[in-house]
């Protein structure tokens, strides 16, 4: 977990997927929010929000726990 703490905050930018030949096959806006709540069931929460120019939207939340030193 100590290495993850440096990822805390909000990260915004452009997510690009390219082939091994360098051809872009997807491009969309990305917003990643990483937090370490002081209380509640999770030690780590990552929220992803991806938006495409055509209006598509994908949102996901990825919680994590800290157990047995991992």
PDB file of N, CA, C, O and CB in Angstrom:
ATOM      1  N   UNK A   1       0.798  -1.212   0.000  1.00  0.00           N
ATOM      2  CA  UNK A   1       0.000   0.000   0.000  1.00  0.00           C
ATOM      3  C   UNK A   1       0.839   1.275   0.000  1.00  0.00           C
ATOM      4  O   UNK A   1       0.422   2.253  -0.620  1.00  0.00           O
ATOM      5  CB  UNK A   1      -0.907  -0.001   1.186  1.00  0.00           C
ATOM      6  N   UNK A   2       1.992   1.321   0.656  1.00  0.00           N
ATOM      7  CA  UNK A   2       2.738   2.592   0.670  1.00  0.00           C
ATOM      8  C   UNK A   2       3.022   3.138  -0.726  1.00  0.00           C
ATOM      9  O   UNK A   2       2.974   4.351  -0.929  1.00  0.00           O
ATOM     10  CB  UNK A   2       4.046   2.410   1.407  1.00  0.00           C
ATOM     11  N   UNK A   3       3.314   2.276  -1.685  1.00  0.00           N
ATOM     12  CA  UNK A   3       3.588   2.750  -3.051  1.00  0.00           C
ATOM     13  C   UNK A   3       2.332   3.327  -3.694  1.00  0.00           C
ATOM     14  O   UNK A   3       2.424   4.237  -4.517  1.00  0.00           O
ATOM     15  CB  UNK A   3       4.141   1.604  -3.918  1.00  0.00           C
ATOM     16  N   UNK A   4       1.165   2.813  -3.331  1.00  0.00           N
ATOM     17  CA  UNK A   4      -0.085   3.301  -3.912  1.00  0.00           C
ATOM     18  C   UNK A   4      -0.440   4.710  -3.455  1.00  0.00           C
ATOM     19  O   UNK A   4      -1.087   5.453  -4.192  1.00  0.00           O
ATOM     20  CB  UNK A   4      -1.210   2.364  -3.565  1.00  0.00           C
ATOM     21  N   UNK A   5      -0.029   5.081  -2.261  1.00  0.00           N
ATOM     22  CA  UNK A   5      -0.403   6.387  -1.710  1.00  0.00           C
ATOM     23  C   UNK A   5       0.025   7.524  -2.634  1.00  0.00           C
ATOM     24  O   UNK A   5      -0.642   8.557  -2.687  1.00  0.00           O
ATOM     25  CB  UNK A   5       0.222   6.578  -0.324  1.00  0.00           C
ATOM     26  N   UNK A   6       1.111   7.349  -3.351  1.00  0.00           N
ATOM     27  CA  UNK A   6       1.561   8.407  -4.263  1.00  0.00           C
ATOM     28  C   UNK A   6       0.606   8.608  -5.435  1.00  0.00           C
ATOM     29  O   UNK A   6       0.720   9.595  -6.163  1.00  0.00           O
ATOM     30  CB  UNK A   6       2.950   8.084  -4.788  1.00  0.00           C
ATOM     31  N   UNK A   7      -0.335   7.684  -5.627  1.00  0.00           N
ATOM     32  CA  UNK A   7      -1.316   7.801  -6.703  1.00  0.00           C
ATOM     33  C   UNK A   7      -2.591   8.531  -6.276  1.00  0.00           C
ATOM     34  O   UNK A   7      -3.486   8.734  -7.098  1.00  0.00           O
ATOM     35  CB  UNK A   7      -1.671   6.429  -7.214  1.00  0.00           C
ATOM     36  N   UNK A   8      -2.685   8.922  -5.024  1.00  0.00           N
ATOM     37  CA  UNK A   8      -3.882   9.594  -4.527  1.00  0.00           C
ATOM     38  C   UNK A   8      -4.115  10.900  -5.285  1.00  0.00           C
ATOM     39  O   UNK A   8      -3.176  11.631  -5.601  1.00  0.00           O
ATOM     40  CB  UNK A   8      -3.760   9.866  -3.014  1.00  0.00           C
ATOM     41  N   UNK A   9      -5.375  11.172  -5.567  1.00  0.00           N
ATOM     42  CA  UNK A   9      -5.736  12.411  -6.238  1.00  0.00           C
ATOM     43  C   UNK A   9      -6.577  12.164  -7.467  1.00  0.00           C
ATOM     44  O   UNK A   9      -7.083  11.063  -7.686  1.00  0.00           O
ATOM     45  CB  UNK A   9      -4.501  13.177  -6.615  1.00  0.00           C
ATOM     46  N   UNK A  10      -6.719  13.194  -8.259  1.00  0.00           N
ATOM     47  CA  UNK A  10      -7.523  13.130  -9.485  1.00  0.00           C
ATOM     48  C   UNK A  10      -6.583  13.275 -10.675  1.00  0.00           C
ATOM     49  O   UNK A  10      -5.770  14.197 -10.736  1.00  0.00           O
ATOM     50  CB  UNK A  10      -8.634  14.244  -9.506  1.00  0.00           C
ATOM     51  N   UNK A  11      -6.708  12.367 -11.597  1.00  0.00           N
ATOM     52  CA  UNK A  11      -5.866  12.332 -12.787  1.00  0.00           C
ATOM     53  C   UNK A  11      -6.770  12.452 -14.002  1.00  0.00           C
ATOM     54  O   UNK A  11      -7.660  11.624 -14.195  1.00  0.00           O
ATOM     55  CB  UNK A  11      -5.006  11.024 -12.848  1.00  0.00           C
ATOM     56  N   UNK A  12      -6.556  13.466 -14.819  1.00  0.00           N
ATOM     57  CA  UNK A  12      -7.377  13.684 -16.005  1.00  0.00           C
ATOM     58  C   UNK A  12      -6.481  13.772 -17.235  1.00  0.00           C
ATOM     59  O   UNK A  12      -5.380  14.320 -17.191  1.00  0.00           O
ATOM     60  CB  UNK A  12      -8.232  14.966 -15.857  1.00  0.00           C
ATOM     61  N   UNK A  13      -6.980  13.225 -18.318  1.00  0.00           N
ATOM     62  CA  UNK A  13      -6.210  13.276 -19.548  1.00  0.00           C
ATOM     63  C   UNK A  13      -6.896  12.513 -20.666  1.00  0.00           C
ATOM     64  O   UNK A  13      -8.114  12.333 -20.662  1.00  0.00           O
ATOM     65  CB  UNK A  13      -4.820  12.725 -19.321  1.00  0.00           C
ATOM     66  N   UNK A  14      -6.108  12.075 -21.606  1.00  0.00           N
ATOM     67  CA  UNK A  14      -6.611  11.342 -22.763  1.00  0.00           C
ATOM     68  C   UNK A  14      -6.035   9.939 -22.737  1.00  0.00           C
ATOM     69  O   UNK A  14      -4.829   9.751 -22.572  1.00  0.00           O
ATOM     70  CB  UNK A  14      -6.251  12.066 -24.090  1.00  0.00           C
ATOM     71  N   UNK A  15      -6.907   8.959 -22.901  1.00  0.00           N
ATOM     72  CA  UNK A  15      -6.503   7.561 -22.940  1.00  0.00           C
ATOM     73  C   UNK A  15      -6.511   7.120 -24.393  1.00  0.00           C
ATOM     74  O   UNK A  15      -7.532   7.220 -25.073  1.00  0.00           O
ATOM     75  CB  UNK A  15      -7.443   6.664 -22.065  1.00  0.00           C
ATOM     76  N   UNK A  16      -5.384   6.636 -24.861  1.00  0.00           N
ATOM     77  CA  UNK A  16      -5.268   6.199 -26.254  1.00  0.00           C
ATOM     78  C   UNK A  16      -4.877   4.726 -26.290  1.00  0.00           C
ATOM     79  O   UNK A  16      -4.014   4.281 -25.534  1.00  0.00           O
ATOM     80  CB  UNK A  16      -4.227   7.061 -27.025  1.00  0.00           C
ATOM     81  N   UNK A  17      -5.521   3.985 -27.171  1.00  0.00           N
ATOM     82  CA  UNK A  17      -5.163   2.602 -27.421  1.00  0.00           C
ATOM     83  C   UNK A  17      -4.559   2.530 -28.812  1.00  0.00           C
ATOM     84  O   UNK A  17      -5.157   2.995 -29.783  1.00  0.00           O
ATOM     85  CB  UNK A  17      -6.395   1.653 -27.283  1.00  0.00           C
ATOM     86  N   UNK A  18      -3.370   1.945 -28.905  1.00  0.00           N
ATOM     87  CA  UNK A  18      -2.689   1.842 -30.190  1.00  0.00           C
ATOM     88  C   UNK A  18      -2.272   0.396 -30.438  1.00  0.00           C
ATOM     89  O   UNK A  18      -2.068  -0.373 -29.499  1.00  0.00           O
ATOM     90  CB  UNK A  18      -1.460   2.779 -30.237  1.00  0.00           C
ATOM     91  N   UNK A  19      -2.149   0.043 -31.701  1.00  0.00           N
ATOM     92  CA  UNK A  19      -1.660  -1.284 -32.059  1.00  0.00           C
ATOM     93  C   UNK A  19      -0.150  -1.324 -31.876  1.00  0.00           C
ATOM     94  O   UNK A  19       0.480  -0.294 -31.635  1.00  0.00           O
ATOM     95  CB  UNK A  19      -2.048  -1.648 -33.517  1.00  0.00           C
ATOM     96  N   UNK A  20       0.418  -2.496 -31.988  1.00  0.00           N
ATOM     97  CA  UNK A  20       1.875  -2.613 -31.880  1.00  0.00           C
ATOM     98  C   UNK A  20       2.581  -1.869 -33.001  1.00  0.00           C
ATOM     99  O   UNK A  20       3.775  -1.586 -32.901  1.00  0.00           O
ATOM    100  CB  UNK A  20       2.292  -4.078 -31.892  1.00  0.00           C
ATOM    101  N   UNK A  21       1.849  -1.546 -34.076  1.00  0.00           N
ATOM    102  CA  UNK A  21       2.414  -0.767 -35.183  1.00  0.00           C
ATOM    103  C   UNK A  21       2.244   0.734 -34.983  1.00  0.00           C
ATOM    104  O   UNK A  21       2.650   1.526 -35.834  1.00  0.00           O
ATOM    105  CB  UNK A  21       1.767  -1.180 -36.491  1.00  0.00           C
ATOM    106  N   UNK A  22       1.650   1.126 -33.869  1.00  0.00           N
ATOM    107  CA  UNK A  22       1.480   2.541 -33.576  1.00  0.00           C
ATOM    108  C   UNK A  22       0.226   3.166 -34.150  1.00  0.00           C
ATOM    109  O   UNK A  22       0.100   4.390 -34.168  1.00  0.00           O
ATOM    110  CB  UNK A  22       2.642   3.278 -34.071  1.00  0.00           C
ATOM    111  N   UNK A  23      -0.716   2.339 -34.626  1.00  0.00           N
ATOM    112  CA  UNK A  23      -1.964   2.859 -35.187  1.00  0.00           C
ATOM    113  C   UNK A  23      -2.972   3.051 -34.052  1.00  0.00           C
ATOM    114  O   UNK A  23      -3.268   2.113 -33.312  1.00  0.00           O
ATOM    115  CB  UNK A  23      -2.533   1.895 -36.286  1.00  0.00           C
ATOM    116  N   UNK A  24      -3.491   4.259 -33.923  1.00  0.00           N
ATOM    117  CA  UNK A  24      -4.476   4.545 -32.881  1.00  0.00           C
ATOM    118  C   UNK A  24      -5.807   3.881 -33.232  1.00  0.00           C
ATOM    119  O   UNK A  24      -6.335   4.077 -34.327  1.00  0.00           O
ATOM    120  CB  UNK A  24      -4.659   6.075 -32.703  1.00  0.00           C
ATOM    121  N   UNK A  25      -6.348   3.091 -32.294  1.00  0.00           N
ATOM    122  CA  UNK A  25      -7.625   2.416 -32.529  1.00  0.00           C
ATOM    123  C   UNK A  25      -8.731   2.922 -31.606  1.00  0.00           C
ATOM    124  O   UNK A  25      -9.904   2.610 -31.813  1.00  0.00           O
ATOM    125  CB  UNK A  25      -7.458   0.922 -32.351  1.00  0.00           C
ATOM    126  N   UNK A  26      -8.361   3.702 -30.586  1.00  0.00           N
ATOM    127  CA  UNK A  26      -9.367   4.288 -29.696  1.00  0.00           C
ATOM    128  C   UNK A  26      -8.743   5.485 -28.984  1.00  0.00           C
ATOM    129  O   UNK A  26      -7.541   5.519 -28.722  1.00  0.00           O
ATOM    130  CB  UNK A  26      -9.899   3.233 -28.660  1.00  0.00           C
ATOM    131  N   UNK A  27      -9.593   6.464 -28.678  1.00  0.00           N
ATOM    132  CA  UNK A  27      -9.143   7.652 -27.973  1.00  0.00           C
ATOM    133  C   UNK A  27     -10.339   8.229 -27.224  1.00  0.00           C
ATOM    134  O   UNK A  27     -11.386   8.482 -27.820  1.00  0.00           O
ATOM    135  CB  UNK A  27      -8.521   8.704 -28.957  1.00  0.00           C
ATOM    136  N   UNK A  28     -10.183   8.435 -25.918  1.00  0.00           N
ATOM    137  CA  UNK A  28     -11.279   9.006 -25.138  1.00  0.00           C
ATOM    138  C   UNK A  28     -10.731   9.746 -23.925  1.00  0.00           C
ATOM    139  O   UNK A  28      -9.604   9.517 -23.487  1.00  0.00           O
ATOM    140  CB  UNK A  28     -12.264   7.907 -24.696  1.00  0.00           C
ATOM    141  N   UNK A  29     -11.564  10.642 -23.393  1.00  0.00           N
ATOM    142  CA  UNK A  29     -11.204  11.393 -22.193  1.00  0.00           C
ATOM    143  C   UNK A  29     -11.248  10.459 -20.990  1.00  0.00           C
ATOM    144  O   UNK A  29     -12.071   9.545 -20.922  1.00  0.00           O
ATOM    145  CB  UNK A  29     -12.155  12.607 -21.986  1.00  0.00           C
ATOM    146  N   UNK A  30     -10.352  10.706 -20.050  1.00  0.00           N
ATOM    147  CA  UNK A  30     -10.229   9.838 -18.888  1.00  0.00           C
ATOM    148  C   UNK A  30     -10.132  10.686 -17.627  1.00  0.00           C
ATOM    149  O   UNK A  30      -9.415  11.686 -17.581  1.00  0.00           O
ATOM    150  CB  UNK A  30      -9.000   8.911 -19.019  1.00  0.00           C
ATOM    151  N   UNK A  31     -10.872  10.262 -16.602  1.00  0.00           N
ATOM    152  CA  UNK A  31     -10.772  10.890 -15.282  1.00  0.00           C
ATOM    153  C   UNK A  31     -10.689   9.768 -14.268  1.00  0.00           C
ATOM    154  O   UNK A  31     -11.618   8.971 -14.135  1.00  0.00           O
ATOM    155  CB  UNK A  31     -11.995  11.849 -14.984  1.00  0.00           C
ATOM    156  N   UNK A  32      -9.572   9.705 -13.550  1.00  0.00           N
ATOM    157  CA  UNK A  32      -9.344   8.676 -12.542  1.00  0.00           C
ATOM    158  C   UNK A  32      -9.206   9.370 -11.196  1.00  0.00           C
ATOM    159  O   UNK A  32      -8.405  10.291 -11.040  1.00  0.00           O
ATOM    160  CB  UNK A  32      -8.075   7.814 -12.872  1.00  0.00           C
ATOM    161  N   UNK A  33      -9.989   8.922 -10.232  1.00  0.00           N
ATOM    162  CA  UNK A  33      -9.930   9.470  -8.873  1.00  0.00           C
ATOM    163  C   UNK A  33      -9.504   8.354  -7.926  1.00  0.00           C
ATOM    164  O   UNK A  33     -10.172   7.323  -7.837  1.00  0.00           O
ATOM    165  CB  UNK A  33     -11.314  10.080  -8.440  1.00  0.00           C
ATOM    166  N   UNK A  34      -8.401   8.556  -7.224  1.00  0.00           N
ATOM    167  CA  UNK A  34      -7.882   7.567  -6.287  1.00  0.00           C
ATOM    168  C   UNK A  34      -7.924   8.160  -4.886  1.00  0.00           C
ATOM    169  O   UNK A  34      -7.411   9.253  -4.646  1.00  0.00           O
ATOM    170  CB  UNK A  34      -6.434   7.131  -6.668  1.00  0.00           C
ATOM    171  N   UNK A  35      -8.549   7.416  -3.953  1.00  0.00           N
ATOM    172  CA  UNK A  35      -8.627   7.905  -2.574  1.00  0.00           C
ATOM    173  C   UNK A  35      -8.363   6.768  -1.591  1.00  0.00           C
ATOM    174  O   UNK A  35      -8.477   5.587  -1.917  1.00  0.00           O
ATOM    175  CB  UNK A  35     -10.008   8.541  -2.298  1.00  0.00           C
ATOM    176  N   UNK A  36      -8.008   7.174  -0.383  1.00  0.00           N
ATOM    177  CA  UNK A  36      -7.736   6.255   0.722  1.00  0.00           C
ATOM    178  C   UNK A  36      -8.603   6.705   1.895  1.00  0.00           C
ATOM    179  O   UNK A  36      -8.145   7.462   2.752  1.00  0.00           O
ATOM    180  CB  UNK A  36      -6.195   6.234   1.107  1.00  0.00           C
ATOM    181  N   UNK A  37      -9.855   6.242   1.935  1.00  0.00           N
ATOM    182  CA  UNK A  37     -10.786   6.701   2.976  1.00  0.00           C
ATOM    183  C   UNK A  37     -10.281   6.401   4.388  1.00  0.00           C
ATOM    184  O   UNK A  37      -9.678   5.357   4.633  1.00  0.00           O
ATOM    185  CB  UNK A  37     -12.148   6.053   2.777  1.00  0.00           C
ATOM    186  N   UNK A  38     -10.536   7.332   5.311  1.00  0.00           N
ATOM    187  CA  UNK A  38     -10.150   7.141   6.708  1.00  0.00           C
ATOM    188  C   UNK A  38     -11.036   6.127   7.409  1.00  0.00           C
ATOM    189  O   UNK A  38     -10.610   5.479   8.365  1.00  0.00           O
ATOM    190  CB  UNK A  38     -10.200   8.460   7.450  1.00  0.00           C
ATOM    191  N   UNK A  39     -12.270   5.987   6.935  1.00  0.00           N
ATOM    192  CA  UNK A  39     -13.177   5.014   7.535  1.00  0.00           C
ATOM    193  C   UNK A  39     -14.012   4.355   6.442  1.00  0.00           C
ATOM    194  O   UNK A  39     -14.005   4.792   5.291  1.00  0.00           O
ATOM    195  CB  UNK A  39     -14.091   5.686   8.593  1.00  0.00           C
ATOM    196  N   UNK A  40     -14.727   3.306   6.815  1.00  0.00           N
ATOM    197  CA  UNK A  40     -15.512   2.550   5.852  1.00  0.00           C
ATOM    198  C   UNK A  40     -14.855   1.213   5.555  1.00  0.00           C
ATOM    199  O   UNK A  40     -13.799   0.900   6.107  1.00  0.00           O
ATOM    200  CB  UNK A  40     -15.694   3.347   4.565  1.00  0.00           C
ATOM    201  N   UNK A  41     -15.469   0.428   4.693  1.00  0.00           N
ATOM    202  CA  UNK A  41     -14.999  -0.944   4.465  1.00  0.00           C
ATOM    203  C   UNK A  41     -13.763  -1.069   3.572  1.00  0.00           C
ATOM    204  O   UNK A  41     -13.161  -2.142   3.511  1.00  0.00           O
ATOM    205  CB  UNK A  41     -16.097  -1.737   3.864  1.00  0.00           C
ATOM    206  N   UNK A  42     -13.375  -0.002   2.883  1.00  0.00           N
ATOM    207  CA  UNK A  42     -12.279  -0.108   1.922  1.00  0.00           C
ATOM    208  C   UNK A  42     -11.114   0.807   2.275  1.00  0.00           C
ATOM    209  O   UNK A  42     -11.305   1.933   2.734  1.00  0.00           O
ATOM    210  CB  UNK A  42     -12.776   0.215   0.528  1.00  0.00           C
ATOM    211  N   UNK A  43      -9.907   0.302   2.052  1.00  0.00           N
ATOM    212  CA  UNK A  43      -8.705   1.086   2.294  1.00  0.00           C
ATOM    213  C   UNK A  43      -8.317   1.917   1.080  1.00  0.00           C
ATOM    214  O   UNK A  43      -7.562   2.883   1.188  1.00  0.00           O
ATOM    215  CB  UNK A  43      -7.560   0.177   2.682  1.00  0.00           C
ATOM    216  N   UNK A  44      -8.845   1.526  -0.081  1.00  0.00           N
ATOM    217  CA  UNK A  44      -8.477   2.142  -1.365  1.00  0.00           C
ATOM    218  C   UNK A  44      -9.714   2.169  -2.246  1.00  0.00           C
ATOM    219  O   UNK A  44     -10.450   1.184  -2.312  1.00  0.00           O
ATOM    220  CB  UNK A  44      -7.302   1.360  -2.069  1.00  0.00           C
ATOM    221  N   UNK A  45      -9.949   3.275  -2.917  1.00  0.00           N
ATOM    222  CA  UNK A  45     -11.065   3.355  -3.863  1.00  0.00           C
ATOM    223  C   UNK A  45     -10.579   4.082  -5.115  1.00  0.00           C
ATOM    224  O   UNK A  45     -10.049   5.191  -5.043  1.00  0.00           O
ATOM    225  CB  UNK A  45     -12.303   4.090  -3.227  1.00  0.00           C
ATOM    226  N   UNK A  46     -10.770   3.438  -6.251  1.00  0.00           N
ATOM    227  CA  UNK A  46     -10.453   4.064  -7.537  1.00  0.00           C
ATOM    228  C   UNK A  46     -11.731   4.177  -8.338  1.00  0.00           C
ATOM    229  O   UNK A  46     -12.439   3.191  -8.538  1.00  0.00           O
ATOM    230  CB  UNK A  46      -9.375   3.253  -8.320  1.00  0.00           C
ATOM    231  N   UNK A  47     -12.028   5.395  -8.802  1.00  0.00           N
ATOM    232  CA  UNK A  47     -13.206   5.650  -9.627  1.00  0.00           C
ATOM    233  C   UNK A  47     -12.737   6.075 -11.013  1.00  0.00           C
ATOM    234  O   UNK A  47     -11.956   7.017 -11.153  1.00  0.00           O
ATOM    235  CB  UNK A  47     -14.128   6.741  -8.984  1.00  0.00           C
ATOM    236  N   UNK A  48     -13.214   5.383 -12.021  1.00  0.00           N
ATOM    237  CA  UNK A  48     -12.853   5.677 -13.407  1.00  0.00           C
ATOM    238  C   UNK A  48     -14.063   6.260 -14.132  1.00  0.00           C
ATOM    239  O   UNK A  48     -15.194   5.813 -13.941  1.00  0.00           O
ATOM    240  CB  UNK A  48     -12.341   4.399 -14.133  1.00  0.00           C
ATOM    241  N   UNK A  49     -13.805   7.261 -14.965  1.00  0.00           N
ATOM    242  CA  UNK A  49     -14.850   7.844 -15.819  1.00  0.00           C
ATOM    243  C   UNK A  49     -14.222   8.080 -17.190  1.00  0.00           C
ATOM    244  O   UNK A  49     -13.301   8.884 -17.335  1.00  0.00           O
ATOM    245  CB  UNK A  49     -15.434   9.194 -15.207  1.00  0.00           C
ATOM    246  N   UNK A  50     -14.731   7.375 -18.180  1.00  0.00           N
ATOM    247  CA  UNK A  50     -14.236   7.490 -19.547  1.00  0.00           C
ATOM    248  C   UNK A  50     -15.350   8.024 -20.430  1.00  0.00           C
ATOM    249  O   UNK A  50     -16.470   7.513 -20.386  1.00  0.00           O
ATOM    250  CB  UNK A  50     -13.718   6.125 -20.074  1.00  0.00           C
ATOM    251  N   UNK A  51     -15.064   9.045 -21.234  1.00  0.00           N
ATOM    252  CA  UNK A  51     -16.065   9.611 -22.149  1.00  0.00           C
ATOM    253  C   UNK A  51     -15.465   9.727 -23.546  1.00  0.00           C
ATOM    254  O   UNK A  51     -14.312  10.116 -23.729  1.00  0.00           O
ATOM    255  CB  UNK A  51     -16.559  11.005 -21.648  1.00  0.00           C
ATOM    256  N   UNK A  52     -16.299   9.372 -24.522  1.00  0.00           N
ATOM    257  CA  UNK A  52     -15.903   9.420 -25.924  1.00  0.00           C
ATOM    258  C   UNK A  52     -16.576  10.603 -26.616  1.00  0.00           C
ATOM    259  O   UNK A  52     -17.612  11.082 -26.156  1.00  0.00           O
ATOM    260  CB  UNK A  52     -16.260   8.098 -26.638  1.00  0.00           C
ATOM    261  N   UNK A  53     -16.002  11.067 -27.704  1.00  0.00           N
ATOM    262  CA  UNK A  53     -16.584  12.197 -28.436  1.00  0.00           C
ATOM    263  C   UNK A  53     -18.013  11.944 -28.913  1.00  0.00           C
ATOM    264  O   UNK A  53     -18.778  12.892 -29.092  1.00  0.00           O
ATOM    265  CB  UNK A  53     -15.721  12.526 -29.620  1.00  0.00           C
ATOM    266  N   UNK A  54     -18.384  10.674 -29.121  1.00  0.00           N
ATOM    267  CA  UNK A  54     -19.742  10.365 -29.590  1.00  0.00           C
ATOM    268  C   UNK A  54     -20.766  10.295 -28.459  1.00  0.00           C
ATOM    269  O   UNK A  54     -21.930   9.978 -28.699  1.00  0.00           O
ATOM    270  CB  UNK A  54     -19.737   9.052 -30.339  1.00  0.00           C
ATOM    271  N   UNK A  55     -20.339  10.592 -27.216  1.00  0.00           N
ATOM    272  CA  UNK A  55     -21.260  10.624 -26.089  1.00  0.00           C
ATOM    273  C   UNK A  55     -21.248   9.380 -25.220  1.00  0.00           C
ATOM    274  O   UNK A  55     -21.863   9.379 -24.153  1.00  0.00           O
ATOM    275  CB  UNK A  55     -22.623  10.840 -26.585  1.00  0.00           C
ATOM    276  N   UNK A  56     -20.572   8.326 -25.639  1.00  0.00           N
ATOM    277  CA  UNK A  56     -20.502   7.125 -24.794  1.00  0.00           C
ATOM    278  C   UNK A  56     -19.820   7.470 -23.470  1.00  0.00           C
ATOM    279  O   UNK A  56     -18.941   8.329 -23.407  1.00  0.00           O
ATOM    280  CB  UNK A  56     -19.734   5.974 -25.521  1.00  0.00           C
ATOM    281  N   UNK A  57     -20.246   6.782 -22.427  1.00  0.00           N
ATOM    282  CA  UNK A  57     -19.727   7.013 -21.091  1.00  0.00           C
ATOM    283  C   UNK A  57     -19.584   5.670 -20.390  1.00  0.00           C
ATOM    284  O   UNK A  57     -20.502   4.851 -20.422  1.00  0.00           O
ATOM    285  CB  UNK A  57     -20.648   7.971 -20.285  1.00  0.00           C
ATOM    286  N   UNK A  58     -18.444   5.442 -19.760  1.00  0.00           N
ATOM    287  CA  UNK A  58     -18.240   4.255 -18.934  1.00  0.00           C
ATOM    288  C   UNK A  58     -17.713   4.733 -17.586  1.00  0.00           C
ATOM    289  O   UNK A  58     -16.725   5.463 -17.508  1.00  0.00           O
ATOM    290  CB  UNK A  58     -17.247   3.228 -19.616  1.00  0.00           C
ATOM    291  N   UNK A  59     -18.397   4.303 -16.525  1.00  0.00           N
ATOM    292  CA  UNK A  59     -17.963   4.628 -15.170  1.00  0.00           C
ATOM    293  C   UNK A  59     -17.801   3.329 -14.390  1.00  0.00           C
ATOM    294  O   UNK A  59     -18.596   2.401 -14.541  1.00  0.00           O
ATOM    295  CB  UNK A  59     -18.979   5.585 -14.463  1.00  0.00           C
ATOM    296  N   UNK A  60     -16.777   3.269 -13.563  1.00  0.00           N
ATOM    297  CA  UNK A  60     -16.532   2.075 -12.748  1.00  0.00           C
ATOM    298  C   UNK A  60     -15.887   2.490 -11.443  1.00  0.00           C
ATOM    299  O   UNK A  60     -15.173   3.491 -11.374  1.00  0.00           O
ATOM    300  CB  UNK A  60     -15.636   1.051 -13.499  1.00  0.00           C
ATOM    301  N   UNK A  61     -16.149   1.705 -10.407  1.00  0.00           N
ATOM    302  CA  UNK A  61     -15.535   1.933  -9.106  1.00  0.00           C
ATOM    303  C   UNK A  61     -14.830   0.652  -8.696  1.00  0.00           C
ATOM    304  O   UNK A  61     -15.406  -0.433  -8.775  1.00  0.00           O
ATOM    305  CB  UNK A  61     -16.594   2.368  -8.037  1.00  0.00           C
ATOM    306  N   UNK A  62     -13.572   0.778  -8.254  1.00  0.00           N
ATOM    307  CA  UNK A  62     -12.755  -0.364  -7.897  1.00  0.00           C
ATOM    308  C   UNK A  62     -12.256  -0.188  -6.471  1.00  0.00           C
ATOM    309  O   UNK A  62     -11.251   0.486  -6.245  1.00  0.00           O
ATOM    310  CB  UNK A  62     -11.576  -0.532  -8.882  1.00  0.00           C
ATOM    311  N   UNK A  63     -12.957  -0.798  -5.490  1.00  0.00           N
ATOM    312  CA  UNK A  63     -12.513  -0.702  -4.098  1.00  0.00           C
ATOM    313  C   UNK A  63     -11.482  -1.792  -3.777  1.00  0.00           C
ATOM    314  O   UNK A  63     -11.434  -2.835  -4.430  1.00  0.00           O
ATOM    315  CB  UNK A  63     -13.722  -0.812  -3.141  1.00  0.00           C
ATOM    316  N   UNK A  64     -10.669  -1.527  -2.765  1.00  0.00           N
ATOM    317  CA  UNK A  64      -9.691  -2.512  -2.331  1.00  0.00           C
ATOM    318  C   UNK A  64      -9.553  -2.533  -0.823  1.00  0.00           C
ATOM    319  O   UNK A  64      -9.805  -1.537  -0.145  1.00  0.00           O
ATOM    320  CB  UNK A  64      -8.349  -2.235  -2.967  1.00  0.00           C
ATOM    321  N   UNK A  65      -9.154  -3.674  -0.314  1.00  0.00           N
ATOM    322  CA  UNK A  65      -8.941  -3.830   1.134  1.00  0.00           C
ATOM    323  C   UNK A  65      -7.467  -4.111   1.385  1.00  0.00           C
ATOM    324  O   UNK A  65      -6.721  -4.473   0.475  1.00  0.00           O
ATOM    325  CB  UNK A  65      -9.831  -4.980   1.721  1.00  0.00           C
ATOM    326  N   UNK A  66      -7.069  -3.937   2.628  1.00  0.00           N
ATOM    327  CA  UNK A  66      -5.704  -4.189   3.063  1.00  0.00           C
ATOM    328  C   UNK A  66      -5.755  -5.305   4.096  1.00  0.00           C
ATOM    329  O   UNK A  66      -6.310  -5.122   5.179  1.00  0.00           O
ATOM    330  CB  UNK A  66      -5.032  -2.894   3.648  1.00  0.00           C
ATOM    331  N   UNK A  67      -5.176  -6.471   3.767  1.00  0.00           N
ATOM    332  CA  UNK A  67      -5.225  -7.630   4.654  1.00  0.00           C
ATOM    333  C   UNK A  67      -3.872  -8.324   4.679  1.00  0.00           C
ATOM    334  O   UNK A  67      -3.194  -8.432   3.658  1.00  0.00           O
ATOM    335  CB  UNK A  67      -6.325  -8.614   4.210  1.00  0.00           C
ATOM    336  N   UNK A  68      -3.493  -8.789   5.855  1.00  0.00           N
ATOM    337  CA  UNK A  68      -2.257  -9.564   5.996  1.00  0.00           C
ATOM    338  C   UNK A  68      -1.051  -8.863   5.385  1.00  0.00           C
ATOM    339  O   UNK A  68      -0.196  -9.505   4.776  1.00  0.00           O
ATOM    340  CB  UNK A  68      -2.426 -10.923   5.356  1.00  0.00           C
ATOM    341  N   UNK A  69      -0.986  -7.555   5.549  1.00  0.00           N
ATOM    342  CA  UNK A  69       0.135  -6.790   5.041  1.00  0.00           C
ATOM    343  C   UNK A  69       0.133  -6.591   3.543  1.00  0.00           C
ATOM    344  O   UNK A  69       1.131  -6.153   2.972  1.00  0.00           O
ATOM    345  CB  UNK A  69       1.381  -7.441   5.433  1.00  0.00           C
ATOM    346  N   UNK A  70      -0.984  -6.911   2.894  1.00  0.00           N
ATOM    347  CA  UNK A  70      -1.087  -6.754   1.434  1.00  0.00           C
ATOM    348  C   UNK A  70      -2.436  -6.190   1.053  1.00  0.00           C
ATOM    349  O   UNK A  70      -2.709  -5.987  -0.130  1.00  0.00           O
ATOM    350  CB  UNK A  70      -0.861  -8.095   0.722  1.00  0.00           C
TER     351      UNK A  70
END
